[in-house]
Each structure stands twice: as structure tokens, then as C-alpha cells.
Amino acid sequence: MYALIRKDFRVQTKVTAYYLIFVVALLALWMNQGFVTWALYALGATMISMAPIFAALSYDDKSGELTAILPVSRGKIVIAKYISSLIFMIFAMVFIFISTLIIGLFIESGGGIRAHFVSIGFVLAGLCFFFAIVFPCYYWLGFHRLSYMYTALVVLFGAVLVALYQSDFGHWLVRYLADMSLGVLAGVLLVISIVAYAVSLCSSLRIFAKKDV
């Protein structure tokens, strides 16, 4: 299983290197224009983590016939994918944290360290929720079908958020969350997202165990 995790990082190396350089340049530009801290993490971490992870999924889909002859169980293949993706999301957060601190030595930026950790909580929770949906769809439909559904998923997610916001429950939820500390809210969402990620893992294990390869 550890070999599978290392394989994911080797597959992602070229894509990652490109996006790391690209994101550093964008961070310097965004910070110079006064972007708030959460936006730096939301935009930067999304680019750093999503593109390489999808590249690894595409690679696995193209070499799917190798699954049947690998000396590891299907369960370990799925678990390795979840672990490597989570490590990559955390790496994206750490990279942006260090980069913004270094860039901040040359470009004046506000927010403080606390704003960084609150932003990390919100954005990491969002990424975990996103991939908790993506991975079961990937193991069920395959990468090509998933790529066609990607835009539809984003639109559907946005429509659900709008409908929720306009509902009575949505108004109550917004008022309730407005009274909470941002740090507490970020922590709660992060815990919930990790639970969702674990549930997603169980779902993917069941789906891939029954899939013909």
C-alpha cells in the first residue's frame, strides 16, 4: 500500500511542480492587491491539490487493467488513494502557510496567524467534503464519466446552497452560525468533513469491491 502512495506522488510530480511555481507567483500578486487570508487558501490550495489529484485519478483510470494483477487487495488500493490525497491536501495548506509568511516579509499583509489557521480549517474542510463526493463517483463511474459530470456537480452544489440559503432552515442556520466564533465554526466543519471523508472511504471500498476490472 505504501508503494501505491509513493506512486501517486511520483505521478503528480510534474503537475505539482508547475502549480507550486504558478501559485507562488499568484500569491505574491494577490497579497499585493490585499486579498483576504481565506481567499489565498481557497484559491491557492484548490489549484495545488485538485489538479495533481485529478491527474493521479486519470493515470489510474488509464492503467486500470493493472489493478487485477497488482499484488495488493482492492481495499488497499482505495485506502492508499484516500491517504495520498489527504496528505496532498495537507501539503497544499502547509505550502501556502509557509509561502504567505515568506512573501509577507516583503509585502505588507494583515490577518495575523490566527486568520491563517481559521482559513486552513475552512478550506481543508471544503476540500475534504469535495473529494468525499468525488471519490465514490470515480470508483463507480470511472474518470471519463466523472470528468463529464464535474461541471454538473459544481452547478448542483451551487444550486443546493442557494436553495438552502433561501429556505427557512437556511435563514435560521445563517443566524445561528453568525453567533459562533469563526475558529469554533472552522473546527466543527473540519471534524464533520473528516467524518464525511471516512464515510466516503467506506462507500468507495464497497463500490470498488463489486466493480469489474
C-alpha positions in Angstrom: 0.0 0.0 0.0 2.9 2.4 0.8 4.2 1.7 -2.8 0.8 2.9 -4.1 1.0 6.1 -2.1 4.5 6.8 -3.4 3.3 6.0 -6.9 0.6 8.7 -6.6 3.2 11.3 -5.6 5.5 10.3 -8.5 2.7 10.6 -10.9 1.9 14.1 -9.6 5.5 15.4 -9.5 5.5 17.3 -12.8 2.0 18.7 -12.4 2.7 19.7 -8.8 6.0 21.5 -9.6 4.2 23.6 -12.2 1.4 24.6 -9.9 3.7 25.3 -7.0 5.6 27.9 -9.1 2.3 29.2 -10.5 0.7 29.6 -7.1 3.7 31.3 -5.5 3.5 34.0 -8.3 -0.2 34.3 -7.8 0.1 34.6 -4.0 2.5 37.4 -4.4 0.1 39.2 -6.8 -3.0 38.5 -4.6 -1.3 39.6 -1.4 0.0 42.8 -3.1 -3.7 43.5 -4.0 -4.9 42.9 -0.5 -6.7 39.6 -0.8 -8.0 38.3 2.5 -6.4 35.3 4.0 -9.2 32.8 3.4 -9.2 33.7 -0.3 -5.5 33.0 -0.6 -6.0 29.5 0.8 -9.2 28.8 -1.1 -7.7 29.7 -4.5 -4.2 28.5 -3.9 -4.9 25.2 -2.1 -7.6 24.4 -4.7 -5.1 24.7 -7.6 -2.3 22.9 -5.8 -4.4 19.9 -4.6 -7.2 19.4 -7.1 -5.1 19.4 -10.3 -2.5 16.8 -9.1 -5.1 14.6 -7.5 -7.2 14.5 -10.7 -4.0 13.8 -12.6 -3.4 10.7 -10.4 -7.0 9.6 -10.9 -6.6 10.0 -14.7 -3.4 7.9 -14.6 -5.1 5.2 -12.6 -8.1 5.1 -15.0 -5.8 4.7 -18.0 -3.8 1.9 -16.3 -6.9 0.3 -14.8 -6.1 -3.1 -16.3 -3.1 -3.3 -13.9 -5.4 -3.5 -10.9 -6.2 -7.1 -11.5 -2.5 -8.2 -11.4 -1.3 -5.9 -8.6 -0.1 -7.9 -5.5 -2.4 -5.9 -3.2 -6.1 -6.1 -2.4 -8.6 -3.7 -3.9 -9.2 -2.3 -0.4 -5.6 -1.3 -0.1 -5.7 0.4 -3.5 -8.7 2.6 -2.3 -7.2 3.3 1.1 -3.9 4.4 -0.5 -5.8 6.8 -2.8 -7.6 8.4 0.1 -4.4 8.7 2.2 -2.3 10.1 -0.6 -5.0 12.6 -1.5 -5.4 13.7 2.2 -1.6 14.1 2.5 -1.6 16.2 -0.6 -4.4 18.5 0.7 -2.5 19.0 3.9 0.7 19.6 2.0 -1.1 22.3 0.0 -2.1 24.1 3.2 1.4 23.9 4.7 2.9 25.2 1.4 0.6 28.2 1.3 1.1 28.9 5.0 4.9 29.0 4.6 4.8 30.8 1.3 2.5 33.6 2.6 4.7 34.1 5.6 7.8 34.4 3.5 6.0 36.7 0.9 4.6 38.7 3.9 8.2 39.7 4.8 8.3 41.7 1.6 4.7 42.6 1.1 2.7 44.0 4.0 -0.4 41.9 4.7 -2.8 41.7 7.6 -4.8 39.0 9.3 -2.3 37.5 11.8 -1.5 33.9 12.4 -5.0 33.1 13.8 -6.5 34.1 10.5 -4.3 31.5 8.8 -5.4 28.6 11.0 -9.1 29.6 10.7 -8.7 29.7 6.9 -6.9 26.4 6.9 -9.8 24.9 8.8 -12.5 26.2 6.4 -10.6 25.4 3.2 -9.4 21.9 4.3 -13.0 21.1 5.3 -14.2 22.2 1.9 -11.7 20.1 0.1 -12.5 17.0 2.2 -16.2 17.4 1.5 -15.5 17.8 -2.2 -13.4 14.7 -2.5 -15.8 12.8 -0.3 -18.2 13.2 -3.1 -15.7 12.8 -6.0 -14.0 9.5 -5.0 -17.2 7.3 -4.7 -18.3 8.8 -8.1 -14.8 8.0 -9.5 -14.9 4.3 -8.4 -18.5 4.0 -9.5 -18.4 5.7 -12.9 -14.7 5.9 -13.8 -12.6 9.0 -14.6 -14.0 9.8 -18.0 -17.7 9.9 -16.9 -16.7 11.8 -13.8 -15.0 14.4 -15.9 -18.2 14.9 -17.8 -20.2 15.2 -14.5 -17.7 17.6 -12.9 -19.4 20.8 -14.1 -22.8 19.3 -13.3 -21.7 18.5 -9.7 -20.4 22.1 -9.2 -23.7 23.5 -10.6 -25.7 21.2 -8.5 -23.7 22.0 -5.4 -24.2 25.7 -6.0 -28.0 25.2 -6.6 -28.3 23.3 -3.3 -26.5 26.1 -1.4 -28.8 28.8 -3.0 -31.9 26.7 -2.2 -30.7 26.2 1.4 -29.9 29.8 1.9 -33.4 30.9 0.7 -35.2 28.3 2.9 -36.4 29.0 6.4 -33.9 26.5 7.7 -31.2 28.3 5.8 -32.0 31.6 7.4 -32.1 30.1 10.8 -28.7 28.3 10.1 -27.1 31.6 8.9 -28.3 33.4 12.1 -27.1 30.6 14.3 -23.7 30.4 12.6 -23.3 34.2 12.7 -23.3 34.0 16.5 -20.5 31.4 16.5 -16.8 32.2 16.7 -15.1 31.6 13.3 -12.5 29.5 14.9 -15.1 27.2 16.5 -17.1 27.1 13.3 -14.0 26.1 11.3 -13.1 23.4 13.8 -16.7 22.0 13.7 -16.7 21.9 9.9 -13.3 20.3 9.8 -14.4 17.5 12.2 -17.6 16.9 10.2 -15.7 16.9 6.9 -13.2 14.3 8.2 -16.2 12.1 9.3 -17.6 12.6 5.8 -14.3 11.6 4.3 -14.2 8.4 6.3 -17.8 7.6 5.3 -16.8 8.2 1.7 -13.9 5.8 2.1 -16.3 3.1 3.3 -18.5 3.7 0.3 -15.7 3.6 -2.1 -14.4 0.3 -0.6 -17.9 -1.3 -1.2 -18.2 0.1 -4.7 -14.7 -0.9 -5.9 -15.0 -4.4 -4.3 -18.0 -5.1 -6.5 -16.7 -3.4 -9.7 -15.5 -5.5 -12.7 -11.9 -4.6 -13.7 
